Amino acid sequence: MTGGGEEQGRSLFGVSLTDRPRWQQFLICSSGFFFGYLVNGICEEYVYNRLQFSYGWYFTFVQGFVYLALIRLQGFTVKQMVNPWRTYVRLSAVLMGSNGLTKGSLAFLNYPAQIMFKSTKVLPVMIMGAFIPGLRRKYMFQEYVSAVMLVIGLILFTLADAQTSPNFNMIGVAMVSGALVMDAFLGNLQEAIFKMNPDTTQMEMLFCSTVVGLPFLAVPMVLTGELITAWTSCSQHLYVYAVLVFEAMATFVGQVSVLSLIALFGAATTAMVTTARKAVTLLLSYLIFTKPLTEQHATGLLLITMGIVIKLLPENKEGRPRRLPKKTESSGDDDDKPRESREAEVEKASLV
């Protein structure tokens, strides 16, 4: 299902998406996402597993300030906001919680083990999409089959790795499970805001989520003592900051691309793309860090490929009622709706 609301004026780093065919929109957004998060995955495994720096909350905090600097360089200002600040409160809490728990879990799980848990995200995202006001999505059977094959394939791949390089810990499992629950809300809340107010830009979404979300990170950093510990350790090894800034710059490209995918294609389709990216990241992890490949790895990759192919198959629209044109002579009421009314709808969707 490729529902993403309006596509008015949508662009990605100066590249117009609005007037392009759907496949070109998907290719451009997916390419930006893959680039950003492949670099992110390699940097994370290097910092956490090779350098043994495991400060998830602090690293997310640093990443937030890099985001704000990059957003400012893109020319975004507060005056360009079309939604009230309160729209982003719950979204920001979920976003920062997910990022912090995901990064922090690498202190207790190896990267492939974390991927195994995170790979199941597409299923709760699809389920949660049926309950978010403004979405109420229904998915075809084909899409559920595709999602299940992606998940099983990625789990097989990572379980094969667990047999050769185990690194499991119940604390890490609890952290990544918490991140998974937050992820189920995250993409759907973002999609709801885009759908309820199509004038929302990717830069506004990322800027407001970061500004509102940074204070949420102070609580776990102070309570765990990570703020002082991480500051001391990183001050003694300043090159870690260089890796973090480079990672954040690449992840920024990935984040804006993800928001474009959500706005144009919906949270569930985006979750499938992120699941496929995890498989590519794992494969690069094996090539770069020289890990052994087995037949189980090959089986997992085959299932992942089959899941992607099924997702790309054209939808059978026979028997479906025809969709009415978006605009008729009497359908201009939505365009004339006061901005305050639209903001109220967005706020309602974000507070579920």
Disulfide bonds with the S-S distance in Angstrom:
none
